[in-house]
């Protein structure tokens, strides 16, 4: 890919015969080595993957690891400039996607969390692109209907070439939201009553029950759902203002405290 695109590539930890060198999930605290290399080598961009190559982390020229939702937002922006069709993302993905799609007069479809749910809706709607912001997963159906980090890399390199902008400059142009994620334990059988209590505690919110409970206001939301992989609640919140995010998060976590 790098040869075809005319890139000068510096790679680390690429010997498949060796143990994977870090925690599987590519996130800021596990990417300190490659982030430092991007900065020290004066590279324009850095990429990191998980072991099976479906998750993509992006590092800007300053060594800053991009937020996963910003990674997907940049990919959506790039795709919509070239291709027709709607966009499909899960309920936990940032509202930045809705703002970007609004500029292009495209519809956004939301699904329960899970790649299979996103792909199913993408097929049904002939979507131009889809993904899950929470996992850094980009699904580009012009290539295939799976999360694919290599398609994402090509889209980022193409976007940089087309605009002449650095990755940090492209991120700075995105709609800006503050986000927070966490989890909380709950007892078996407690979930229905817990969701009712949360809904009652935020009477001014619109409710989406497609996947757990999403409480929505203008410019902010909370999403609470049971995990697909462990017996906990997954918590997510987003707001345009950090003070509003703090307010929502503090109230949410106090309500869920044992």
Backbone bond lengths (Angstrom), bond angles and torsions (degrees), N, CA, C in turn:
res aa  C-N    CA-C-N  psi(-1)  N-CA   C-N-CA  omega(-1)  CA-C   N-CA-C  phi
1 X - - - 1.469 - - 1.521 110.48 -
2 X 1.332 117.25 -45.16 1.460 119.81 -178.16 1.524 111.20 -66.43
3 X 1.332 117.85 -37.00 1.467 120.74 178.29 1.524 110.55 -65.61
4 X 1.338 116.64 -45.19 1.462 120.51 -178.78 1.525 111.70 -63.46
5 X 1.322 116.97 -32.47 1.462 120.78 -177.48 1.526 112.98 -93.46
6 X 1.320 117.10 1.14 1.458 120.49 177.20 1.508 114.02 72.32
7 X 1.326 117.54 33.00 1.461 121.48 -178.55 1.525 110.90 -96.96
8 X 1.319 115.32 148.00 1.461 120.66 169.66 1.520 107.04 -94.39
9 X 1.328 116.07 117.21 1.457 121.43 -170.45 1.523 111.72 -108.61
10 X 1.317 115.94 130.41 1.460 122.53 167.77 1.520 107.02 -113.01
11 X 1.333 117.84 122.69 1.465 121.20 -173.87 1.521 110.84 -123.17
12 X 1.321 115.43 145.48 1.462 121.22 174.55 1.522 108.65 -130.32
13 X 1.315 116.50 154.13 1.475 122.92 174.77 1.525 111.76 55.60
14 X 1.335 116.92 50.17 1.463 120.24 -176.57 1.520 113.08 -112.74
15 X 1.328 118.19 7.84 1.463 121.25 179.46 1.531 108.88 -85.47
16 X 1.356 117.93 109.37 1.473 119.67 -176.17 1.523 113.87 -68.65
17 X 1.327 117.49 -12.43 1.466 119.86 178.83 1.529 112.18 -81.26
18 X 1.329 116.20 -10.20 1.459 121.01 -178.44 1.535 110.76 -98.72
19 X 1.325 117.57 154.18 1.473 119.83 176.73 1.533 110.91 -59.61
20 X 1.327 115.58 148.89 1.462 119.37 177.53 1.526 108.12 -60.67
21 X 1.337 118.31 130.79 1.471 120.38 -165.25 1.521 116.30 -81.09
22 X 1.308 118.66 -3.95 1.463 120.01 -176.38 1.514 108.85 -152.26
23 X 1.327 115.49 179.38 1.462 120.79 172.79 1.525 108.99 -57.31
24 X 1.328 116.79 143.88 1.465 120.57 -170.71 1.527 113.19 -60.90
25 X 1.330 117.37 -42.99 1.464 119.79 -175.78 1.524 110.70 -73.34
26 X 1.346 117.62 124.01 1.469 119.45 178.32 1.527 110.89 -79.33
27 X 1.321 117.13 107.77 1.462 122.19 -179.48 1.520 108.09 -143.46
28 X 1.333 118.59 165.09 1.471 120.48 -170.68 1.518 114.74 -50.00
29 X 1.326 117.70 -43.35 1.464 119.52 -175.67 1.524 113.38 -71.76
30 X 1.345 117.90 -15.89 1.468 120.09 177.69 1.529 112.65 -102.70
31 X 1.322 117.02 -0.13 1.473 120.60 -173.91 1.527 112.63 -116.79
32 X 1.310 117.20 23.96 1.464 119.67 -176.58 1.530 112.19 -63.16
33 X 1.339 117.41 -36.64 1.461 119.93 -177.87 1.525 111.48 -66.64
34 X 1.324 116.72 -50.22 1.463 118.94 -177.90 1.528 110.76 -70.61
35 X 1.329 118.37 -33.28 1.465 120.71 177.73 1.522 110.80 -63.96
36 X 1.331 116.40 -41.22 1.468 120.01 177.55 1.520 110.99 -65.78
37 X 1.333 116.95 -36.51 1.465 120.82 179.54 1.525 111.47 -66.89
38 X 1.325 116.99 -40.52 1.468 120.26 177.65 1.524 110.04 -56.75
39 X 1.317 116.22 -45.92 1.466 120.41 -178.16 1.523 111.84 -70.04
40 X 1.333 117.35 -46.20 1.472 120.15 -175.26 1.521 112.77 -70.12
41 X 1.333 117.28 -26.15 1.467 120.85 -179.39 1.523 112.70 -92.84
42 X 1.342 116.42 3.15 1.471 121.94 -178.40 1.531 111.72 57.27
43 X 1.335 115.85 35.12 1.463 120.29 177.00 1.528 109.98 -74.55
44 X 1.326 115.50 155.51 1.459 120.06 -179.50 1.524 112.64 -85.40
45 X 1.332 116.21 -22.51 1.462 120.03 -178.28 1.523 108.44 -161.55
46 X 1.321 115.85 153.64 1.459 121.64 174.55 1.515 109.94 -131.01
47 X 1.329 116.07 150.01 1.461 121.70 178.82 1.523 109.58 -129.24
48 X 1.321 116.20 148.80 1.459 122.00 172.38 1.525 108.28 -142.95
49 X 1.335 115.03 150.17 1.459 121.28 -176.78 1.527 110.39 -126.23
50 X 1.323 114.69 170.35 1.455 120.13 166.47 1.533 107.68 -91.99
51 X 1.338 119.15 176.36 1.467 119.69 -172.82 1.525 115.51 -59.33
52 X 1.330 118.81 -33.04 1.466 118.67 -179.25 1.527 113.13 -98.73
53 X 1.318 117.76 6.21 1.461 121.29 169.01 1.506 116.26 75.76
54 X 1.340 118.64 16.20 1.466 117.36 178.79 1.527 113.10 -95.66
55 X 1.323 117.24 -20.86 1.468 120.33 177.22 1.523 110.02 -99.34
56 X 1.317 115.39 140.37 1.461 120.96 -178.35 1.521 110.13 -124.81
57 X 1.314 115.65 127.39 1.463 121.81 168.99 1.519 107.89 -108.64
58 X 1.325 116.37 142.66 1.462 122.04 -177.64 1.525 108.67 -121.96
59 X 1.317 115.53 137.38 1.464 122.50 -178.95 1.519 108.17 -120.06
60 X 1.329 117.32 127.64 1.462 118.93 -178.90 1.524 110.90 -80.30
61 X 1.322 116.02 178.60 1.462 121.35 -172.49 1.527 113.17 -67.84
62 X 1.327 117.40 -13.85 1.470 120.82 177.49 1.526 112.57 -91.30
63 X 1.335 117.28 -2.75 1.455 121.18 -176.49 1.511 113.97 90.42
64 X 1.326 117.15 9.98 1.461 122.20 179.90 1.528 109.56 -86.30
65 X 1.335 117.08 127.17 1.462 121.41 175.89 1.526 108.86 -79.87
66 X 1.327 116.57 125.50 1.455 120.74 -176.77 1.522 110.89 -70.92
67 X 1.312 115.76 147.75 1.455 122.52 170.08 1.530 108.92 -60.60
68 X 1.336 117.62 139.10 1.463 120.88 -177.95 1.523 112.59 -57.64
69 X 1.332 117.25 -38.58 1.460 119.71 179.21 1.524 111.29 -66.18
70 X 1.322 117.49 -33.39 1.463 120.11 176.47 1.524 111.21 -69.29
71 X 1.327 117.00 -34.48 1.468 120.62 175.92 1.523 109.88 -59.61
72 X 1.321 116.60 -49.48 1.463 119.60 179.67 1.523 111.32 -65.87
73 X 1.321 117.76 -39.57 1.465 120.81 -179.71 1.524 111.61 -61.01
74 X 1.325 117.44 -42.03 1.463 120.41 177.85 1.517 111.28 -65.22
75 X 1.332 117.20 -38.52 1.460 120.19 178.07 1.525 111.13 -66.18
76 X 1.328 116.97 -41.08 1.465 120.86 177.65 1.521 110.46 -62.37
77 X 1.305 116.96 -44.94 1.466 121.35 178.74 1.522 110.81 -57.95
78 X 1.333 116.39 -44.34 1.465 120.44 179.96 1.523 111.57 -64.67
79 X 1.329 117.22 -41.91 1.462 120.86 -177.91 1.523 111.74 -67.73
80 X 1.328 117.55 -41.46 1.461 120.56 -175.79 1.516 112.48 -69.37
81 X 1.313 117.87 -22.25 1.459 119.88 176.38 1.526 111.85 -73.47
82 X 1.338 116.91 -15.86 1.462 120.49 -174.94 1.520 113.87 -116.24
83 X 1.328 117.64 -25.68 1.458 120.68 -167.76 1.524 112.04 -129.39
84 X 1.339 117.22 148.08 1.461 120.78 173.26 1.525 110.56 -81.13
85 X 1.322 115.23 170.62 1.452 119.61 173.60 1.509 113.61 109.26
86 X 1.332 116.08 161.11 1.464 121.67 -179.54 1.524 112.11 -79.20
87 X 1.323 115.11 -176.01 1.466 122.97 179.85 1.525 108.04 -126.53
88 X 1.328 116.26 141.75 1.465 121.61 178.86 1.526 109.27 -122.67
89 X 1.324 116.37 126.98 1.469 122.18 177.07 1.527 108.40 -140.69
90 X 1.330 116.54 166.54 1.466 118.17 178.05 1.529 111.25 -84.07
91 X 1.326 115.02 173.15 1.465 120.39 -174.60 1.521 113.32 -65.35
92 X 1.327 117.66 -25.79 1.458 120.57 -176.67 1.523 112.88 -85.80
93 X 1.315 117.85 -8.59 1.463 121.07 -178.62 1.533 110.84 -70.51
94 X 1.308 115.76 147.70 1.465 123.00 -173.29 1.528 113.66 -58.24
95 X 1.321 115.40 148.20 1.466 121.77 173.54 1.519 112.36 -67.97
96 X 1.328 117.80 -9.69 1.464 119.84 173.32 1.521 110.77 -55.60
97 X 1.334 117.10 -32.33 1.462 121.00 178.07 1.523 110.37 -62.06
98 X 1.327 117.39 -43.31 1.465 120.88 178.76 1.524 110.74 -63.07
99 X 1.329 117.33 -40.57 1.462 120.89 179.18 1.524 111.06 -63.40
100 X 1.326 116.59 -44.25 1.468 120.57 179.48 1.522 110.34 -64.91
101 X 1.324 117.12 -45.66 1.463 120.26 -179.94 1.524 111.38 -64.13
102 X 1.325 117.20 -32.10 1.453 120.18 176.20 1.516 112.33 -61.81
103 X 1.336 116.70 -37.50 1.467 120.40 177.69 1.521 111.47 -62.99
104 X 1.325 115.95 -33.63 1.462 120.52 -177.70 1.529 112.26 -97.74
105 X 1.325 116.81 5.69 1.467 122.35 -179.36 1.526 111.35 55.54
106 X 1.332 115.56 46.11 1.466 121.82 178.75 1.524 109.97 -114.18
107 X 1.306 115.01 151.18 1.461 121.39 179.08 1.527 109.84 -85.97
108 X 1.328 115.56 144.32 1.464 122.25 174.73 1.526 108.50 -111.45
109 X 1.318 116.18 127.88 1.462 121.87 173.47 1.523 108.82 -105.94
110 X 1.328 116.19 136.07 1.465 121.97 178.99 1.529 109.60 -110.21
111 X 1.328 116.23 143.01 1.459 122.18 -179.54 1.528 110.17 -129.91
112 X 1.339 117.80 167.33 1.462 119.12 167.42 1.525 110.40 -59.95
113 X 1.318 116.32 157.44 1.459 121.15 178.29 1.529 109.58 -62.36
114 X 1.334 116.17 140.49 1.463 121.69 179.78 1.515 110.72 131.30
115 X 1.324 116.19 129.27 1.462 120.90 -177.46 1.523 112.11 -56.03
116 X 1.335 117.78 -41.11 1.464 120.76 -177.94 1.525 111.36 -61.38
117 X 1.328 117.24 -37.34 1.466 120.69 178.77 1.521 111.45 -66.38
118 X 1.330 115.93 -41.22 1.467 120.18 178.96 1.523 110.40 -65.35
119 X 1.320 116.96 -46.14 1.467 121.25 -177.70 1.527 110.97 -62.98
120 X 1.327 117.05 -41.82 1.462 120.13 179.93 1.527 111.05 -59.08
121 X 1.330 116.78 -44.11 1.469 119.55 179.42 1.527 110.95 -71.50
122 X 1.319 118.28 -33.57 1.462 120.46 176.88 1.521 110.97 -61.52
123 X 1.327 116.33 -43.22 1.468 119.78 178.62 1.522 110.85 -63.26
124 X 1.327 116.49 -41.09 1.461 120.84 -176.58 1.519 112.66 -69.56
125 X 1.330 117.62 -28.49 1.466 121.65 -174.78 1.528 113.78 -107.47
126 X 1.343 116.91 -0.21 1.470 121.02 -176.15 1.527 110.84 54.73
127 X 1.308 115.48 49.62 1.462 121.65 -176.06 1.522 111.78 -67.66
128 X 1.323 115.59 149.43 1.465 120.95 177.28 1.516 111.75 -79.05
129 X 1.329 116.87 -31.01 1.467 122.34 -179.37 1.522 107.81 -163.01
130 X 1.305 115.75 158.80 1.454 120.55 176.58 1.512 110.13 -157.54
131 X 1.314 115.86 180.00 1.455 118.68 178.29 1.508 112.49 161.51
132 X 1.330 114.20 -175.23 1.454 122.18 179.03 1.520 108.26 -128.51
133 X 1.326 116.08 109.81 1.453 120.04 -177.05 1.508 113.38 -60.47
134 X 1.332 116.28 -33.84 1.460 119.72 -176.61 1.521 112.86 -65.37
135 X 1.338 118.04 -22.12 1.467 120.59 -176.18 1.521 113.73 -113.75
136 X 1.322 118.28 0.29 1.454 119.32 -176.69 1.513 112.24 68.24
137 X 1.323 116.55 28.94 1.463 120.87 -177.10 1.512 111.99 -99.74
138 X 1.329 117.12 120.86 1.461 123.45 179.07 1.523 108.41 -109.49
139 X 1.342 117.01 128.29 1.459 122.25 178.43 1.520 107.56 -117.28
140 X 1.319 115.94 114.86 1.464 122.44 -174.75 1.528 107.68 -118.66
141 X 1.348 118.26 97.62 1.464 121.05 -170.62 1.520 114.63 -66.05
142 X 1.329 118.24 -16.73 1.465 119.10 174.71 1.523 111.12 -63.31
143 X 1.349 116.22 -22.40 1.469 121.35 175.20 1.519 109.29 -99.35
144 X 1.329 117.66 -61.29 1.467 122.66 172.41 1.521 109.07 -170.71
145 X 1.328 115.47 167.10 1.461 120.90 -173.49 1.529 111.70 -94.11
146 X 1.300 116.10 58.47 1.465 122.39 173.27 1.523 108.03 -142.30
147 X 1.329 116.40 156.73 1.464 118.73 171.42 1.525 108.20 -62.51
148 X 1.318 115.97 131.92 1.468 119.65 -171.34 1.524 109.40 -145.86
149 X 1.321 116.13 109.67 1.464 119.81 -177.70 1.522 112.21 -68.05
150 X 1.333 117.68 -30.48 1.464 119.52 -177.84 1.531 111.56 -69.31
151 X 1.329 116.97 -38.80 1.465 119.26 173.97 1.521 110.18 -60.69
152 X 1.329 115.88 -41.02 1.458 119.77 178.11 1.510 112.57 -62.00
153 X 1.337 117.05 -43.18 1.466 120.30 178.09 1.526 110.89 -58.61
154 X 1.325 116.68 -46.55 1.464 120.47 -179.41 1.524 111.04 -61.80
155 X 1.328 117.00 -39.10 1.461 120.14 179.16 1.525 111.31 -64.94
156 X 1.322 117.06 -40.61 1.464 119.98 179.55 1.523 111.35 -66.75
157 X 1.314 116.88 -43.72 1.464 119.81 179.50 1.524 110.67 -64.63
158 X 1.325 116.57 -40.59 1.457 119.98 177.50 1.513 112.36 -64.18
159 X 1.323 115.97 -38.91 1.470 120.53 179.44 1.527 110.92 -64.93
160 X 1.321 116.52 -42.43 1.464 120.16 177.78 1.523 110.92 -62.59
161 X 1.343 116.42 -43.16 1.461 120.34 -179.22 1.527 111.32 -65.75
162 X 1.331 116.93 -39.50 1.463 120.90 -176.32 1.522 112.47 -71.67
163 X 1.326 116.89 -34.91 1.462 120.19 -175.43 1.521 113.50 -97.26
164 X 1.332 116.91 -22.15 1.459 120.38 -174.00 1.515 113.42 71.65
165 X 1.338 116.49 14.53 1.461 121.10 -177.11 1.524 111.31 -102.39
166 X 1.326 115.65 151.95 1.456 121.11 173.00 1.532 109.11 -75.08
167 X 1.328 115.40 159.60 1.459 119.21 179.02 1.528 111.12 -59.66
168 X 1.314 118.08 -41.45 1.469 120.31 179.21 1.527 111.04 -61.22
169 X 1.320 117.20 -33.68 1.467 121.13 178.84 1.526 111.06 -72.60
170 X 1.322 117.11 -37.19 1.461 120.44 176.82 1.528 110.61 -65.77
171 X 1.327 116.77 -41.59 1.463 120.73 178.47 1.526 110.67 -64.19
172 X 1.317 117.19 -39.00 1.466 121.33 -177.93 1.529 112.01 -62.71
173 X 1.334 117.64 -22.42 1.461 121.16 -179.59 1.527 112.71 -86.89
174 X 1.326 117.95 -9.03 1.460 120.93 -178.59 1.526 111.29 -71.59
175 X 1.342 117.38 153.58 1.467 119.75 170.12 1.525 109.26 -56.37
176 X 1.309 117.89 135.34 1.461 120.99 -172.63 1.526 111.83 -102.36
177 X 1.312 114.83 123.68 1.462 122.79 175.01 1.524 109.24 -131.38
178 X 1.318 115.32 153.81 1.467 121.78 172.53 1.524 107.53 -102.16
179 X 1.358 116.57 137.80 1.464 120.70 -174.53 1.526 110.29 -131.04
180 X 1.325 114.80 154.21 1.455 119.52 175.25 1.532 108.77 -148.42
181 X 1.330 115.56 142.94 1.460 121.59 -178.62 1.527 109.53 -131.02
182 X 1.312 116.19 150.78 1.457 120.51 177.87 1.513 110.46 -168.26
183 X 1.310 116.20 -169.67 1.459 121.08 176.91 1.519 109.29 -149.31
184 X 1.322 115.34 160.55 1.463 121.32 -179.33 1.518 108.90 -145.37
185 X 1.308 116.03 143.92 1.457 120.65 177.63 1.529 109.91 -80.78
186 X 1.340 115.00 153.64 1.458 119.65 173.84 1.523 108.71 -150.06
187 X 1.316 116.09 156.54 1.460 120.86 -178.34 1.522 110.93 -85.00
188 X 1.330 116.13 148.77 1.461 121.57 178.08 1.535 109.98 -56.89
189 X 1.319 116.21 132.74 1.451 121.37 179.68 1.514 114.51 87.04
190 X 1.317 116.55 -6.00 1.468 121.59 -175.69 1.531 112.55 -85.89
191 X 1.323 116.90 -18.01 1.464 120.63 -167.09 1.535 114.43 -59.71
192 X 1.344 120.89 -49.73 1.472 118.95 -178.18 1.530 113.26 -56.45
193 X 1.329 116.43 -45.22 1.467 119.41 179.72 1.518 111.34 -66.45
194 X 1.318 116.36 -35.94 1.463 120.82 179.58 1.521 110.90 -63.69
195 X 1.318 116.85 -43.28 1.462 120.72 179.29 1.528 110.93 -65.10
196 X 1.328 116.87 -38.63 1.466 120.30 176.78 1.525 111.11 -63.08
197 X 1.319 116.27 -41.28 1.468 120.23 178.92 1.530 111.22 -63.58
198 X 1.331 116.62 -41.35 1.463 120.11 179.12 1.523 110.92 -64.09
199 X 1.314 115.87 -42.87 1.465 119.39 179.69 1.530 110.75 -62.60
200 X 1.319 116.63 -40.67 1.467 120.54 179.31 1.522 112.12 -68.39
201 X 1.325 116.89 -29.61 1.469 120.99 -178.14 1.523 112.62 -74.78
202 X 1.338 116.46 -18.49 1.469 120.83 179.99 1.531 108.79 -125.92
203 X 1.335 118.36 67.19 1.467 121.08 -172.34 1.521 114.30 -66.96
204 X 1.319 118.02 -17.41 1.462 120.74 -178.07 1.526 112.88 -88.25
205 X 1.330 117.89 0.63 1.462 121.37 -176.70 1.521 111.19 -92.53
206 X 1.329 115.97 149.92 1.457 121.30 165.67 1.526 108.01 -80.45
207 X 1.326 116.93 147.66 1.465 120.78 -174.27 1.523 111.13 -116.47
208 X 1.313 115.76 134.95 1.457 123.26 171.84 1.524 106.61 -121.27
209 X 1.335 116.66 120.19 1.466 121.35 -176.39 1.528 112.24 -108.59
210 X 1.303 117.33 20.91 1.462 120.90 -178.85 1.523 111.96 -61.91
211 X 1.323 116.70 -36.93 1.469 121.69 -177.87 1.521 107.35 -145.91
212 X 1.326 116.10 92.34 1.456 119.08 -172.53 1.516 109.86 73.03
213 X 1.319 117.02 -129.28 1.463 121.80 179.76 1.518 109.42 -138.35
214 X 1.322 115.81 123.07 1.457 121.13 173.43 1.521 107.97 -114.70
215 X 1.317 116.13 122.11 1.458 123.64 178.97 1.519 107.90 -102.12
216 X 1.335 116.46 124.75 1.455 120.69 -167.59 1.525 110.78 -124.88
217 X 1.330 115.06 132.90 1.457 123.75 171.24 1.524 108.05 -125.19
218 X 1.312 116.47 172.98 1.458 120.42 174.94 1.529 108.81 -68.59
219 X 1.321 116.82 110.76 1.454 120.90 177.28 1.507 115.74 87.67
220 X 1.334 118.67 4.85 1.466 120.12 178.79 1.524 109.79 -158.37
221 X 1.330 115.87 159.92 1.464 121.55 176.68 1.527 111.12 -161.77
222 X 1.337 114.40 161.99 1.462 124.33 172.04 1.523 107.37 -127.59
223 X 1.316 117.45 138.02 1.466 121.03 175.52 1.529 108.92 -128.03
224 X 1.328 115.80 124.56 1.466 122.62 178.81 1.525 107.72 -125.62
225 X 1.317 116.53 125.70 1.467 120.38 179.91 1.520 109.29 -148.85
226 X 1.314 115.56 157.97 1.461 119.47 175.77 1.522 108.88 -78.10
227 X 1.321 116.46 141.03 1.455 121.92 -178.29 1.523 111.00 -67.16
228 X 1.333 115.80 146.78 1.461 121.06 174.54 1.526 112.01 -82.06
229 X 1.338 117.91 -11.07 1.464 120.67 -171.01 1.524 114.75 -123.82
230 X 1.347 118.22 -15.82 1.462 120.06 -179.95 1.524 109.23 -152.80
231 X 1.342 118.12 159.02 1.471 121.04 -174.33 1.522 113.19 -79.11
232 X 1.314 116.58 64.75 1.460 122.06 178.55 1.522 109.21 -139.93
233 X 1.313 115.25 165.73 1.459 121.78 170.38 1.520 108.87 -91.31
234 X 1.312 116.69 134.63 1.456 122.05 171.69 1.528 108.16 -91.60
235 X 1.312 115.76 130.11 1.463 121.81 -177.86 1.522 109.69 -116.31
236 X 1.313 116.29 137.24 1.461 121.13 174.70 1.520 108.33 -145.31
237 X 1.317 115.95 145.58 1.465 120.96 177.25 1.519 108.98 -147.90
238 X 1.321 115.01 151.41 1.464 120.26 -179.31 1.522 108.74 -149.13
239 X 1.329 115.63 146.46 1.465 120.89 177.32 1.520 109.46 -156.35
240 X 1.320 115.68 155.09 1.466 119.90 177.53 1.524 111.38 -71.18
241 X 1.328 116.43 -28.45 1.466 121.06 -178.74 1.527 109.55 -115.80
242 X 1.330 115.90 137.62 1.460 120.08 -177.74 1.530 111.64 -63.63
243 X 1.315 116.71 -35.47 1.465 119.68 178.97 1.524 111.16 -63.33
244 X 1.316 116.58 -40.36 1.466 120.68 177.21 1.527 110.49 -65.15
245 X 1.330 117.57 -40.29 1.461 120.86 177.29 1.526 110.71 -61.11
246 X 1.324 116.92 -45.14 1.465 120.65 178.64 1.530 110.99 -59.40
247 X 1.313 115.69 -42.41 1.469 120.83 -179.31 1.528 110.98 -61.47
248 X 1.331 116.42 -48.38 1.462 120.54 -179.35 1.526 111.39 -65.40
249 X 1.328 116.16 -44.40 1.460 120.44 -176.21 1.528 111.23 -65.84
250 X 1.303 116.63 -42.68 1.464 119.91 -179.70 1.527 111.32 -63.88
251 X 1.315 116.42 -40.50 1.466 119.36 178.80 1.523 110.69 -68.39
252 X 1.338 116.82 -43.11 1.464 120.96 179.76 1.524 111.32 -60.12
253 X 1.313 116.86 -51.29 1.464 120.01 -175.79 1.530 112.12 -68.13
254 X 1.324 117.32 -30.75 1.470 118.98 176.81 1.526 110.83 -68.78
255 X 1.323 116.79 -35.02 1.463 120.52 178.25 1.525 112.05 -69.80
256 X 1.323 116.80 -29.01 1.466 121.17 -177.35 1.519 112.99 -93.36
257 X 1.326 116.81 -3.36 1.455 120.04 -178.49 1.534 110.01 -67.41
258 X 1.353 117.97 133.51 1.478 120.50 -178.29 1.526 112.17 -59.07
